[in-house]
């Protein structure tokens, strides 16, 4: 049955929810970087309920609840579901098949959908809190928080399913158990073209699918697909899920309203604190047991487990010394080669350096000046200028571009040298980002030609396409007339290559090795436009002002969704949406990404919102963090929340400037254990665009399963105890939400 995008009308939305969402956006626009704006989302660290007056109100509310007959009925229902003793326990339970079948509490709800613990579940000391769960929080607040959190998970599941993005099996099972609706996710990976076998030509243009008679048309910034010219004339698009702006804005408003809801903030803050404390106890009790497991694994240690740099820009994938050596080598051997056209005159490499008044042999790493430092902190403009060696845009054009006078040859050679080093190391992989700007429809053909002409493919590299959010620059230079034209230049060539691959053979081949899309630029840039269902359509966006972040994300996601469904029909690879998000700017960016992104890069601002942080944990949204990059731009290394997020159980991957350097610094500064860094490395493989076959080989044949069943310690060097702890803790948190929602439903159906 064809997939359809379920539409919502404005009349179905609670007016209070809409107004609250608009208030959140208005606050973010008005005081994006001030403490006052953040206070809507944060909870003071020293007081989880809020200020002293708020604590008093909460206490009065709880006292009133004790005398409420309705509340007593609800508490009794909770106790029936979660009958537990009234003390903090540290349990060491030998897990047997019989025990797993008969006893699920205390660390799994008896009503949870999480299956019985597997027979091979390791023995370790489990930490659990038992007793009256509602102590310290009113039943009504608990139910309200659970209901809103579950709704947010359902919204993310819908957007993930329609775009063929990943959604955790365990979470999908809980959603299915909670409300009998269609939840089909099995955690299957995005369809990725398998790595060519040894001896197979990765650039082969044989066996390319036949062309179709489909017609394409861009409408409201989204590419529509029609069976033929007649269907186009009658406006009968093919049955694919075409998202609409109004439905997305409404779904977004629900989550926006949720992150400023008092009871939900309190509940999430308490649970996050508990998760951090629980991991501290787990580590204290089981660290030696985890280490013992790892010592028993032959051959494996951190250095020979697979790890993927999922957040690296192709123009910065080499070291400073590597780039310096390459510049000096090319000058020594090819000084008289014509490499640049400037002012109608063609220049040799020697003439370029003479024009710049410099001798390549006098260059040093310091004078090359391509490393971000203190001078780039909170200066994204200076950070971007570091891509210009010695501050000269001419050298960037020659050495770091794919479309120049020498057809990007030097850039290709540098990347091939980097990929050779990765192949020699065997255990390191990378996903470099190449840029498509949207200023011209020819960019894709130029990039794919560069890829094939210079044979850039590597078994240790997959490719991500980054789209800079610079519509305002192109509009000011009169390169495009409206935002829809930029979207058309980015996505229409991909649809054409999917529908008629015989006409676009080079692009068809290149897309086999592209695994996703990224949205990049300075997130701290302010936008005066408040995104909503009233926002103008892309064809109507003719102003010089740049659209807001959420507007970009929706239209990129919408086109990727339709494209993935079309490519799935044709048996072709599909793409992930993996935007830079939460590095700076408004907290609303993270809300937009929660709906649309398969995974994100950075996520620093999750620290500012307990509700969003808890949602990202529950949905296990992959986050590629870059402490070294952040240290140069937005956040000092010591203040980076990576360690805190890791302990709470968010799905993290350290995405570095230099892969081993980032891991080594993080391990030393935060005293991460071997199990910690191997867990991060395993997550990097899971988050990456590697094919299903490669992931099976690198981290285990059962990697799609959750918990210890999905972990092959012989390949990942991650302790089974750690995997069991993560899985059981997530099931426990989800079961609290399911129990609250089910109890509320049960109370509502009881006779008066």
N, C-alpha and C positions, 0 to 999 in steps of 0.2 A: 504493500500500500504506500503511495507517495507520501512523503513528509510534507506537512503544512505548518506554517508559522502561526500559532494561536494568537489571534489579535484581541486586544482589550480596548474598549471604548472609554472615553473620559467619564461617561455617566456611571460606569461601574466603580469608579475610584472614590474612596472616602474623601470628602472635601477637606477634612482635618489633615489627612495624610498629605494631600497635595499642597496645602498651605504650609505645613511643617517642612516639606521638602524644599519649597521655594524659600523658606526662611533660612534653611541650611545653606543653600546656594548663595543667597544674598549676603549672608554673613561671611562666606568664603570669599566672595568678590570684594567685599568692603574692607575686611581686615584679614587678608590671607595669611600673613605671617605674624600676627599678633597673638598674645596670650589670650586676649578676650575671645578671639575667634575660635581658638582651640578649646576653650573651656566648655563649649557645647558638647564636645566629643569625649573629653578626658574625665578621669576621676582622680581626685587628689590622692597621691600615694599614701599619705599618712592616715587617710580616712576613706574607706571604700564606699561609704554611703554618701559622703559629701561633707559639707561643713557641719558645725556643731548643731545649728538649728535643724538641719536636715536629719541629723541623727535623732534629735528629739521627736521630730514628726514621725520618723520611722518607728520609734519605740512606741509612741502613742497608737500608731496604726496597728502594730503587732498586739498591743494589749487589747485593743478593741476587737481584734480578730479572735482572740482567745474566747471572747464571750459570744462570738457569732456562731449560730447553729449551722449555717451553710459552710463556714470554714471548718468547723469540727467534722462535718460530714466528709469534706475534701481531705482533711488530714487522715481520717480513718481509712479512706480509700487509698491514699499514698502508702500508709503503713501496711495495708494488705498486699500492695505490690512490692514494697521494698521492706520486708520484715527483716530487721537486722538488730544486732546488739548495740548498746549505747556506749561504745568506747573505741578509741583508736587502737587498731590492732596491727601487729606485724606478723604475718603468717608465713610459715614455711610449709608448703603442702606438697607432698609427693603426688604428682599428677599421673593418674592412671586412667585408662579408658573408662573404667566403671565409674570413677569419681567424676570424670568430665561429663558423663551422661546424666549423673544424678544431681550434681551440685554445680550451679553456675554462680550463685552469690558467694562472697560479697563483692567480687570485682566485676561481675557482669550481672545485669538485671535479669531476673527470671523471665521477664517478658520480652527481653531483647531478641533481636533477630540474629545476633552473632551466634554462629553455630558453636556446638560444644567444642571445647578445647581439643586439639588434635593429640593423638597418642604420643607423638614425638615432641610435645611441648616441654621445654626444659624445666627443671626444678630450680626455683629461686625464691627469694624472700619477697613476698608481695605486700604492698602497703595499701590499706583501704580504710576509709572512714565509714563508720556505720552509725545507726541510730536514726532519729527523726531528721530526715534530710531538710525539712523546711525550717529547722531552728535557725534563727538569725535572718530569715527572709520570709515575707508573708506568702501565703499560698497563692493569693491573687497575682502578686508580682512574679512569682515562680511560673505560674501558668502563662502569664502574658509574655514573659521573656521567652519561654519555650516555644510558644506559638509563633512569635515573630521570627525567631531564629530558624525554625523549621520552614517557615514560608520563604525565607531568604535562600535556604538550601534547595528548595523546590525550584525557585527562580533560576539559580545557577545551573541546576541539573537540566532544565529546559534549554537554556542557551548552549550548554556544552553538548547535549545530545544532538541538537539541530545542526551544529557546526562540525560534528564528528570530532569534538575535543574529548579529552579524557575526563572521566569522573570516577572516583574511587568505588570499587565494588561494595565495600563494607557500608559506606554511606548510602549508596543506592538501595541496599537491602533494608536498611533502617527506614528509609523514606517509603519504600514499598510496603513495609509492615505497618507503618504509621497510618497511611491513607491509601486506600486501594485505587491508585491511579497508575497510569502507564509510566513505568520507570524501567527503561530497557538497558541501562548502562551495565557493562560487564568489565569495564576497565581496559578494554582492548585499545592498543596503541593506534595512533594515527597511521594510515596506510603510507608506508615509505618504500620507495624503490629499493629492493635488496642490493647490497654492495656487489658489483660485478665479480664473478668468479675469476680465479687466477687464469690468465691467458685470454680472458674475454675483453673485447674492446669497449671501454666505457663511453666512447663517443660514436658508437655504431648508429647508423640511421636506417638499419634494417628492421623489419617487423614493426614499423610505425603504423598505428591504427588508421583506418580509412577516414576520409573526410565525411562530414554529415551535411545535410542540407539546411541546418538550423540557421535562423536569423538572430541577430543580437541588436539590442537597443538599450541605451542608458536612460533610465527614468528615475528621477528623484535621487540621483547619485548612485543608483544600484543598477547593475547590468541585468537585464531581463533576457530570457532565452525563449525563442519561438520555434515551433516545428518547421515552419516554412514562411514564405512571403505572404501567403494568404492569412495565416494565423497572426502575423505581425499587423497586417492591415485591419484585422478584426479585433486586435488587442487581446488575443488569447495566448498568454504565455504558457510555457510548459509547466507541469505540476511540480514545481520546486518551492522550497520554503523561502518566500521573499519577505524579509522583516520590514516593519514600518516604524517610522520615527515615533509616532504617538504611543505605540505599545511599549517600545523601549523606554521612553520617558516616564511612562506610568510605572513600569517595573522598577526603574531607577528610583522613582520617588518613594516607593515602599521601603527600599533599603536605606535611603537617605533619612527618612523619618525614623527608622529604627535606631540609627546610630546616635540619635539625640534623645531617645526614650529613656527616662530615668531608671525604671525597674530593670530594663534590659542592660543598661550600662553597669548597674550594680551587680547583677547576676554574672555578667561576663567578666567583670573585674575580679570577683571572688573566685570564679573558676580558673582564671589565668594564674592568679596567685597560688591557688591550690596545685595547679599543674607544675609550676616552678618548684614549689616546696616538695611535692611528691617525687619529682625527679632527683632532688637533692637527697632525699631519704633513700630512694632506689640506688643511687650511686654509692652512697655510704654503705649500704648493706650488700650490694652485689658487684662492686667494682672488681674485687679479687676473683669472683666467680667468672665474670666476663673475660678478664685477662687470662684466666686459666683456659677458657674455651679457645681463645685466640692462639695461645701458645701451643695448643694441641693440633693446630692446622699446619700441615707441612707446606713449605715453599712460600706461602702467602704472607705478605706484610703490606704496609701502606704503599710502599714504592712499586709493588707489582700487582696492585689491583687496578682495574680500569677506572679512569676518571676523565670527565669531559669538561672542557672550558666552554660553557654554554653562553658566555657573555663576553665576546671579544670582537672588536671591530677590525676588519681586514686591514685598514690603513694604519692600525696600531698593533698588528700581531707580531711584529718583529721587535727586537730590543734596540735600544739606542745605538749600541756598539755594532750590531748587525747592519743597521741602516747606514751608519757612518762608513763601515768597511765596504759596503756595496757601492756607495757613491764614489769612494776613492778608487775602487777597482774599475768601475765603468769609465771614469775619467782617464785612468791610466791606459785602458785598452781601446776606448771608443771616443776619444776627445773630439775627433773631427766628424762625428756622426751628427746629422741634422736631427734635432730632437724637439724643437719648439718653433712655433710661428707666432710672432708678436709684431703688431703694427704693420701687417702685410709683408713682413720680412722673416725668412726662415733662418734660424740660428743653430749653430753647432753647439755641442756641449761645452766646448772651450769658450765660445763666444758668450754663452749664458753666464759662465763664471766670471769672465772678464767684465761683463755688464754689471755683475753684482760686486765687483771689486774684491774678489776673494780667490784664494788658491785652495783647492780641495785638500791638499796635503797639510795645510795649516789648520784644518778643521779638527775640533775635538768634540767629545761628547757634550761638554759644557757649551761650546759655541754652537753646536747643532741645535740645542735648546728645544728639544721635543719632549721633555719630561715635565709633567705637571708638578707644581710645588706650592709653597706658601702664597706666592703671588697670584695663584689661580683660585684661591679659596673664596667661594661665593662670587666668582667672576667667570661665568660660563663663556663669555666672549673671549676671555684670555685662554680659557681651557681649549676652546675650538682652534684658536690661533696656534696652539702647540702642534697641530697637524702640518704646519708649514715649517720645514727644516730651515734653520737660521732666519726664520721669519719671512722667508721668500716664497711667495705663492708660485713662482716659476718652478721651483724645485718640487713642490707638491704636485704641480701639473705634470712634471716629467716622471717622477718616481712613484707617485701614489694615486694615479688615476688610470681608469680602464679605457677612457675614450680621449686619447690625445694624438699627436702627430705620429707617434710610433706605435699606435694601436695598443697602448698599455703594456708593452713588452717588459719594461723594467719592473713594473708592479707585479706582473705575473711571475717573473723570475724570483723576486723576493719571496712571494707567497710559496712558490715551489720549494725554495730553500727551507722555509719554515716547516712545510709539510714533510719534507725529507727528515728533518730533525724529529718530528713527531713519530714518523714511521720507524725511525731508528730506536726511539725510546719504547715503542710497542704499546705501552700501557696508557699513553696520553692521546686524547682526541680533542678536536676543537671545532667550533661552529662559527666561523668568521662571518661578519655582516658586510654585505655589499649594498651600495645605495642605489635606489631608484627614486628619482625626485618628483616625477609627474609633470615636468615642464614640457615633455615631448613624448609622443607615442612611439618614437624610434628607440627609446632608451633600452627596451628589452632586447630588441634585435642586436643592438650594439654590445650589450653585456653578454648575451649568449654566444655571439661570434667570438668575443674575447676569450671566453671560457674554453671553447672548443679549439680555436686557432692556436692558443698557447698551451693546451692540454694541462689545465690546472687541477683536474680531478685528483683526489688522493683518498686512499682507503681510510685515512685518519681524519678526514675533514668532511663535514656537511655544511651547507650554506644557508644563511638567513638573509632575507632581503629587508633592509631597514628603509623606512620612508620618513625623511625629516619633515617636521611640521612647519614648513616655510612657505605656505601659500602666499602670505603677505609680501614676501620678497619677489616672487614671480609676478604677482599682481602689480606691484609698483613698477616693475620693469616691462609691464604690458606683454608678458609672455603667455598669459592665460586670461580669459575674460571672466571666469567665475570658478567657484570651488568644484563644481560638477566636472569641468574640463580637466582639472587636476586628477580627480578620481578616475575619469575615463582613460586618461593617459596611463595611469597605474594599472588598472584592472582589465580594460577591454582587450589588450593584447593577450592576456592570459586566457581569457574566454575564447578568443579566436584560435589560439594554439591548442586549446582543448577540443574545440569543435572541428577544426580543420588542421590537424597536426601535419598532414602532408604538405601544406603550404608554409608551415613554420617549423621545419625539421630541426634546426639548430636550437630554437627555443624549447621545443618538445624535449630534446635530449637534456638541455640544461635544467629544466624543471624537475627531472628525475632526482637531482641532487640538492634541490631546494626544499627545506623542511618546514619553513615558517616565515612569518612576517613580523617585523618590529616597527614600533612607532617611536621616533627619537626626536629630541630637542630639549631645550631648557624648560623644565617643568615649572620653574619659578616665575616665568614670564606671565604677566597679568593679562587677563582678558576681561573686557567690560561687558561681554555678552553673557546673560544667564541662560544656560541651556535648558530647554523645556520643549513640550509638544508644540509650542508656538514658534519655535526656532524656524527661520526660513529654510526652504528646500535648497539643496546645493546649487541648483540652477539660478536661484534667486540671491545667492550669496555673492554679490558683486562688489561689496565694500572692500576697501583696502585692508581692513582689520582682519587679523588671523582668527579663524574659528576657535572656540574653546576646546580643551582637551577631550571632553566627553563627546563632542560633536565629531572630532576626528576618529575616536575609537569606535563609535557606532557605525560609521560609514565604512571603515576598514573591515570591521567584523561582518557587517551585512554582506559585503562583496565576497569575503572569504567563505562565508556560510554557503552562499549560492554556488560559488565556484567548487567548493568541496563536494557538494551534493551532485553537481554535474560531473565532476571527475570520478566520483564514486560509481556513478552509472556506467562510465566508460572503462572502469577497472584501472584508473590511473592513480598516482599518488595524491594524497591530500596534504593540507598545510595547517600548521598550528599558528595561532595568533599569540605572540609573546612580546608585548610592549614594555618599554621602559616605564616604570610606574612607581610612584611613592618615594622618589628620591628627594623631591622638594615640592613646593606648591601646595595646592588645596588637597584636603583629605578626600574630596569628592572624586579625585582621580582614581583612588583605590576602589571606590564604589563602582565606578564604570568598569574597571578591569575585573572586578569580582564577577560581573555578569558576562563579560565578553572574552576574557583572556583564558587561554589554556594554561599559561604560567606567566609570571612577570619577572622583570629585573629590578632589583633594589628593594622596594618595600619598606624603606626606613620609617615612613610616616605611620605605619601600622602601630608603632609605639604610642602614637597620640590618640588612638581610638581603641578602647578595650573591646568594643562590639565588633569592629572590623577584624581586629587581631584574632578574636575567638572564632569568627566566621571563617577566616582563612585557615585556621587550625582545623575546624570541623570538616571543611570541604577539602582539606589537604591540598590547597592550591600551591603548586611548586613556586618557590621564590629563589632566584639567583642573586645572591648578595655579593657585593664587591667592596669590602672594607678599605682596601688600598686606594681604589678609585674615589670612594666617598671621602677619604682622608684628604685628598687633594682638592676637593670641590665643595662638599657640603657638611661633612660631619667628621670630627676628630676620631681617629681609630679607636681610642679607648672608650669612646661613648657609643660606638656602634652596637646595635642590639642583637648582633648575630648569635652570640653565646646565649643570651636570654631566650631568644626565639627557639634555638636548638633545644635547650633544656625543656621548654614547654611542649615541644613536639611538633612545631610547624615544619612543613616539608621544605627544608633548606638545602641549597647548594651554594658553596662559595665559588663565585664566578670571577676569577682574578684577572689582573693585568699579566702576571706571570704565574702560571698554574702552580708550580711547586713552591714558589716564593710565598704566595698567598697562604697556602696550607701551612707552611713552616712558621710564618709569623703568627697566624691565628693560634696554632698549637702552643707556641711559646708564651704569647701574651695572655691567653685565656686558660692556659693549662689544660688544653683539650687532651683527652686520652686517645690511644690508638683506635679504640672502638668508635669514638666521636668522629675522628677524621675519616675513618673508613665508611661510617654511616653517611657522611656528607658526600663522599666519593660515589657511593652506591646511588644516592639520590640524584647525583649529576647524570648518571647513565639513564636512570628512569625518566628524568625530565627531558633528556636530549631527543634529537630527531633521528637517532640511530634506528635501524630497521628492527623488526621483531626478531629476525634470525640472529642479528648481532647482539641484541640484548640477552637472548637466551644463552648465547655462547659466553657473554661477558659476566653475567650476574646470576645465571641459573635457568634451567629449563622451565621452572614453575614460577618465574618472577612475577607473573600476573596475579598470583594468589597473595593474599594479605597475611601478615604475621610471619611466624617462623616457617610455615609451610612454603612461603614464597622466597625464602632466603637460602641460598647455597653458600654456606660459610667457606667452603673450599675455594670459591671464586671471589667472594666479596670481602672476606675477613671481618664481617660484622657478626658479633656474638648472637646466637639464637635467643639468649636471655634478653638482649636489648630489643630484638624484633618482637618477642612475646610481650614485653612491657609496653612498647609503643602501641601494639594492636589492642591489647586488653584495655589500656587507658582510653584510647579513642572509642572503643565500644562502650565503655562505662559512661563517658560524657554523652554520647549519642543516646544511650538508654535513658538517661535522666530526662532528655527532651521528649523522647517517645512516650515515656511513662506519664509525663505531665499532660501531654496532648490527649493521650488515651483516657486518662483519668477524668479530664475535663469533659470529654465526650460521654464517658460512662455516667458521670454525675448528671449531665444534661438529659440523659434518657431515663433516669430513675423516676418513678411515680411520686407525686407529691404526698 
